[in-house]
Amino acid sequence: MNDNSKLASIIVIEGILENTSPFVIGTGKGDIIDIEIIKDENGNPYIPGTSFVGALRHHISKNFKEEDKETWEYFWGSKNLNNNKAVQSHFIVSDAMVKDNKNESFIAIRDGVAMDEKTGTAKEKAKYDYEIVNKDLEFEFKAEIKIRESFKDKTIDILKILKTILTELESGEVQFGTFTTKGFGRFKLKNFQILKFDFPNDGVNYLKFLQSKYLPEDKLDLKKIELDLNKIKKDNDDCIITADFSIKSSLIIGSYTTDSKDPDKVHIKYDDKNVLTGTSLKGAIRSRAFKIVNTLSKN
């Protein structure tokens, strides 16, 4: 083994990943449901590490500049480094499993329909049903960064990328899964800790850590890493509206029940609270915007 490829350090990040809005990470079309949530062997929803890393890389690339291209590609992986040779990612994220036991309230079924903008009616055969994972669930988050001897002197640059990621996750800025433009898939990282093991000195400590028998007292504190996010943040044209609205007349977003005593259709609720779904709100705004533009442009 080349000395440069030897493992110099492992950085471990552990915490709780909470979905602050419903999310959809599907397996494709099911026998009954058009989009089924991906589940583990116990029927619980989980977050695949590959889906998480892909969405996270896209978010960071979209919003922040690369300070050092070589370190960036070492961190995320690349097919273009060193004469087009593939470079494996050194940022590894495990599948995030739900913390609680199986609970049917984890997952709900919603329906949607594609609308004809000109007539304002539903398109033929355009209705679909999909599963969602309800909000406010907690998932066990674990990630590792492997630092090899060849990049040991760039540890600070690697930690800067990590600090950027954790800042975005902690503030709840990252979205992933399907329907993110409709408000789905917003996550927040909380109660996390960062551990750093240097080899060979901390080899025994790392083995004990893997057995959940030992946690080092000296946890890694990223506050010591100087990073001005404003200097590396890209300009974007995102428009965010935060407002409170009141209902002018009446409102119903249909939800179906299996209880024969209930009405055929009731307003959608979660945790006994009425919900204004992002899909319905976006559809209504789009429909009205289409009418405005069509009236003004006459086309």
PyMOL commands that set and color helices and strands:
alter all, ss='L'
color gray80, all
select helices_A, chain A and resi 3-5+49-63+69-76+81-84+104-106+149-170+180-182+203-210+222-224+229-232+278-297
alter helices_A, ss='H'
color red, helices_A
select strands_A, chain A and resi 7-19+26-28+36-37+46-47+78-80+85-87+91-93+96-98+107-116+121-133+138-148+187-198+254-255+266-267+269-270+273-274
alter strands_A, ss='S'
color yellow, strands_A
deselect
rebuild
show_as cartoon
